[in-house]
């Protein structure tokens, strides 16, 4: 039987500003990236296509999933959500976006290795990247639907809070749903990081040796560094959430875990707002686009 826990005032004060920043900055910044790709054919290349798909996943998390977290953490009696389809939609959106992020990371790292170490004969062109990414979206959607079907088996209780906990990715016991959730999440998380790390290690090692045949373009080197730091942001921001999940289900779940879950989820989702800022800081094209967006927003204000 799942228990109800009290949210501390300190938790509320910590998570709410992060959720708001994610909703506002993440929606505007990632929307800018997507709009730029949709309206500017000059950037229709593999790098921008992959970054745009990451931005779509970040936008889903920022604009559609994070508001549910914010509503619950601001007003704990918002369990009415659990009586609506929004509960299942919440699971779908979170699993879809997070799955997509960690599927694209290795592909992005492989593409950067391709561009930097095989500039004359790259293996991944735009058409191939589109095919792979579309397959990733389908697989992510299937995984999200499977998690919904598993979660619904746990929704037999008349108590709304445990159901809402599932919809907000809170696991208190190591039941079948939690096992599937953690196995899938940890496997995808671990493999994505490991594969990406290997590719980036190969890139930076060969670039450091100044070997013939590697890409000497300053622009492409900046793009590679940008992709590397984006991967670092995702890893650093979502690791606390995974650790809290593991600590809660393998230990004795308590009110401390409940509050740490809120804090770690807020840290995780804020990464979706940090990424477009990284694009703007490290890429001149997105820097100009973000500046134009800032002028439009402030002028209208």
N, C-alpha and C positions, 0 to 999 in steps of 0.2 A: 504493500500500500504506500503510495507516494504521499509525502508530507507537504504541508504548506509552510512557507518560511517568510519571515519579515525582512523587508528590504531596509537596510540602514540608511540614515540620512546622508552619511558621507558617500555612500554608493550612488545615491540619486544625484548629488551635487557633482560627482565625478563623471557619470555616464551621460547625463543629459546634454551638456555642452558639446561633447564629442559626437553624439547622435545628431545634434542640430548642425554641426559643422559638416558632417558627412552628407546629410541631406542637401544642404545648400551648396557647399563647395563641390561635392562629388557630382551632383546633378548638373551644375553649370559647367564645370571643367570637363567632365566626360562628354556632356552634350556638345561642347565646343569641338572636341576631337572627332566625334561622329559626324557632326555637321560639316566640318572641314573636308572630310573624306568624301562625303556625299555630294558636295558642291564643287570641289576642286579636282579635276581630272589629272592635273599635273602631279599629284601625289599618289596616284594609283600604282603603287609598287608594293612588293611583298612586305617590306618593313612597316609601312603605314597601314597596310591591310591588317596585319597581325596586331599592331598597337590599337587599331580601331576596334577589333573584336574584344580585346581586353577592356577597352573603354565601354563597350556594350555590356559586358559582364559587370563591370564596376557600376554602371548606371542602373542596372537592375537592382543591385545590392543597395545603392544609395537612395534611389528614388522610390523603390517599391517595398523592399524588405526592412530597411532601417526604420522607416516610420512606425512599423508595427512594434519593433523593439522600444522605440521612444514612447509610444502610447502606453505600453505595459509598464515601463519603468517609471513613468511620470505618475500614472494613476493605476495602482495595483489592482483596482476593482474592474479593470478593463477585460475581465475574463469573458465578457459577452462576445468577444472575438471568437471564442472557441465554439460558439453556437452557430457560426456562419461559415461559409466556404472559405473565408479568409484564412482559416487555420490551415487547411490543406494547401491553399495557394502559397502561404508563407513557407511551408516546407519545400514546395516545388521551386519557388524563386531562389531560396537560399542555396539549395543543392544544385540547381542549374547553374547559377552564377559562379559559385565556388568551384564546382567541377570544371567549368569552362576555363577558369583562370589557371588551374593547375594542369590542364591538358595543353594549353597554349604555351606555357612557359618553356617546356623542352623543345617545342617546335620553333619558338622564337630563338632559343639558344642555338639550335641546329642551323637555323637560317643565318645567324651571325657568324657561326663557324664557316658556313658555306661561303659567305661573302668575303670574310677576312682571309681565309686560308686557301680558297679556290676561286679567286675573283675572275679568272678566265673561263672556268667551266663550272659555274654554280649548278647544283642539282635541283634546287627548289625554286621554281619560277612562280609567278603570280597565279597562274591557272592551277598549278599543283597545290599551292598553299590554300586557295579557295576550296578545292575539293576536300582536302584534309580537314580544314576548319569546319566546313559544313557537316562533315562526318562527326567531328567532335561535338557540335551542337546537338546532333541527333542522339549520340551516346549519352551526353549529359542530361538531355530531356528524359531518356529512358531510365537512367539511374534515378532521377528525381521522382518519376512516377512510381518506380519500384519502392522507394522509401515511403511514399505516401501510402501505398497499399499495405506495407508492413506496419506503418504507424496506425492505420485504421483498426488493425487488430487489437491495438492497445487502448482504443477509444470506447471500450465497452462500459466503462464506469460512468455513472451519472454525475460524478464530480467534474466540474469544468476546469479546475486548476491543473490537474495532471495532464489533461489534453492540451491545454495552453502551453504547458512546459514543453511538450513535444514540438509544438509549432514554433517555439523559440529556440529549439535545438538544445534544450536542457534535458540531460539524462541523469536520473538519480539511482537507477539500478542497472545491473548488467543483465538485462533481459535480452530476448532475441533481437528486438529492434535496436537496442543500444549496441549489441555485438555487431550487427550489420552496419550500423552507422559508423562506429569507431573503426571497424576493419576496413571499410571502404575509404573513409576519410584519411586514416593514417597511412594506408597503402598508397593512395593517390598523392598525398602530401609528401611521403618519403621518396617515392619513385620520381616524382616531378623534381624535387630538390636535388636528388642524387644525379639524375641525368643532366639537368641544367648545369650543375656544378662541374661535372666532367667536361662538358663542352666549353664552358667559360675558362676552365683551367687550361685546356688545350689551346684556346685562342690566346690568352695572355702569356702563356709560356712561349709560344712561337713568335708572338709580336715582340716579346722582350729579347729574343735572340736575333732579331733583325734579319731573318732568313729571306732569301730571294723568293719571289712569287707571292708573298703575302701582300695584302692590300695596304697601300701607303696613304690612302685618302683620309684626310683629317675628318671629313664629314662622316665617313663610315665608322671610323674609330670612336667618334662621339656617340653615334647611334649604338654601337656595341656597349659602351660604358653606360648609356642610358638604360638599355635592356638589363644589364647586370644589376644596376641599382634598383630597378623596379622589382626584380626577383628577390633582392635582399629585403625590400620593404614588405613584400607579401610574406616572406618567411618570418621575419622578425615580428610582424604585427599579428600573425595568426598562430604562432607557436604558443603563446600564453593560453589561448582558448583551448587548444588541443590538450595541453598539460592539465588544465583545470578539469576538462572532461574526463581524462584518464584518472586523475586523482579522486574525482567524485565517484566513479563507478567501481573502481578497484579498492577504494577505501570505504570509510563510512561517511555517506553524504550528510552534510550538515548545513546550517545556516551560513557558515563561512563560505562553503562551496557555492551556495546560491548567490551570494553577493559577489564573490570572485568571478562567477560566470558572467554577471552583468558587466563587471569592469573589463574582463578579457574580451567579451564580444564587442564592447565599445572600442577597444584598442584595435580589434581586428577590422571592423568596418571602416574605421577612419583611414585605413590604408587606401581605400577606394577614392578618398578625397586627396590624399597625398600624391597619388600617381599622376594626375593631370598637372599638378604643380611641378613634379619632376620633369614631365615632358616640356613644360614651358621654360624651366631653368636650364635644361641641357640640350634643347633643340631650338634653333632660331625660328623655324617655321611656326611651331606651336607657341613660342614666346610672343610672336607678333599677333597670332590669333587670340591668345589670352588677353593681351593688352587691348585689342579691339573690343573684345567682349566686356572688359572692365570699363572702358569708356562708354559703351552703350548702356550698361547697367547704371553707372553713376550719373550719366546725363539724364536718363529717364527718372532717376530718383530725385 
